[in-house]
Amino acid sequence: MISVWLLENWIEIFGAVTGMIYVFLEIKQNPLLWPVGFVTSAVYVWIFFTGKLYADMSLQGYYLAISVIGWYWWVRGQKHRAESAGNVGNGRMGEGEKGRLREEETKGLRDEETKRRGDKRTEELVVARLKIRTGLILSAVFVTLFAGLWLILSRLTDSPVPGWDSFITSLSIVATWMLARKIYEHWYLWIAVNTASILLFISRGLYPTMALYIVYLIMSFAGLKAWKRSL
């Protein structure tokens, strides 16, 4: 019986496993979370389509796109940090050479200007708190998405749970964008999303996915604690 169930649900199980790896890498702030997330999202496009969770299926398409963007932001920022570290090292090596003092001072001014220009480029790699203005904008985005999706799902599809589906999808879109920008409070959104998703997947009989989201919920609390140390 177990082997038959595994064969019938292997795609969902595979998606659950890659999803757990994704959250683990997210907690560790490892950029590899993005390609893993890309694979996970591709699998769940099919899973949610067969489960008639159309908003969640569309959400996975968004995840595919944000995985590429997020990976670029994180990797690009690491490159800039490595270059900055190299510049600091070169400055220290020239301190004892009188003949190069003026050159190093000039270079230091250039490096300082470059650093100021690069701050905006490397913001995405710094774990930061949510600013009030950004929070208000994201709240407006969430409400707009939620209302629009609920209207579409309730009137144009056969979705049995348009409200739940719209809530999870809208909040997940906002949370994923916050993750790509490394905003600490995105973990609170994942806690809400994972709790709602557990209830939804129980009602739809997607038990491997339900188990995945229970793990997600536990790992969300772990991520909240781990990222706090990076502030």
C-alpha positions, 0 to 999 in steps of 0.5 A: 500500500505504501509503495503504491501511494508513493508511486501515485504521489511521487511528484508531490513528494518531490516538490515537498522535499525540494521545498524543505531544502528551499526553506533551509537555504533561506534560513541560512541566507544561501543564494542557492535557495533561488534555483532550488525554489525555481524547481520547486515552483515548477513542480507545484504549478502542476500540483495546484493545477490538478488540485484546482487551486488556480490562484496558488498555481498562478503564484508559482508562476510568480515564484519562477520569475522572482527566483531569477530576480532574487538570485541576481540581486543576491549574487550581484551583491556578493560580488560587490562585497567581495570587490569592496573587501579587496579594495580595503586589503589593497589599501592596508598593504600600501600604508608603509610605502611613502612613495605611494602615500599620495596615490593611496590617499587619492585611491581612498577617496575614489573608493569612498565615493564608490562605496557610497554609490554601491550602498544602494546596489548592495542593500538587498544583501543586508537584513533590514527592518521594514520601513513604515512607507514600504509597509504601507505600500505593501499593505495596499498591494496585498489588499488590491491583490486579495480583492482582485483574486477573490473576484476572479476566482469566485466568478470566473473559475470553479475554485471551491475556496476562493477566499482562502486561495486569494489570501494565501496567494496575495500574502505570499507574493508580498512575502516573497518580494520582501525575501528578495530584498532581505526584509526581516519581517517577511518571516511573520508573513510566512507564519501566517501563510503557512498556517492558512495553507495547512488548513487549506491543504487538509480540506483539499486532501493534499496531505504530503503538501500539508506535511510540507507546510507544517515543516515550513511553519516550524522553520519559519519560527527558526528563520525568524530567530536566525535572521534576527541575529543578522540585524 
